[in-house]
Amino acid sequence: MIDEQKTLTEIHGRFERIINLFHRIEKQPKDFGTGELLYIGEVHTIVAVGRYPEINITELARKIGVTKGAVSQAIGKLEKRGYLKRIKDKNNEKHVLVELTDKGNIVSDEHDRIHRDVHTTFLKETTLGQHIVFNEVLEKIEAFLESNIWEDL
């Protein structure tokens, strides 16, 4: 018989270790094909802009799960470094849109190549059914964390 409390404790411990590993990865800049070092948060901002052409700052913040202020700061830094550029929205003067430069496209393409390699390795070790269940669990974790439940504890 499986001990539910023991299993939940193991899940919690593993989740904490994964979060800590991600924090370590976030602190290690890497060259994504431009000869310059970028942090993974910067890369993910670049990739999101590439996935959603001419996205505005508010929508970009929503898509990547950070504040508008954080996105604005990141865009400013990445724009100065030549990865992104701001353009005026032809349909709404109040909106500023963001798009990739050629340099940003290099980073986005390299990021996608790395992910394809990782996915290929990961797919060899897991089944589609496991992916579906894992995604459902992640959705529940995300919803739980977004519900601000921690404020009530």
ABEGO torsion letter per residue (X at the ends): XBBAAAAAAAAAAAAAAAAAAAAAAAABBBBAGAGBBBBAAAAAAAAAAAABBGBBAAAAAAAAGBBAAAAAAAAAAAAAAGABBBBBBAABAABBBBBBBAAAAAAAAAAAAAAAAAAAAAAAABBAAAAAAAAAAAAAAAAAAAAGAAAAX
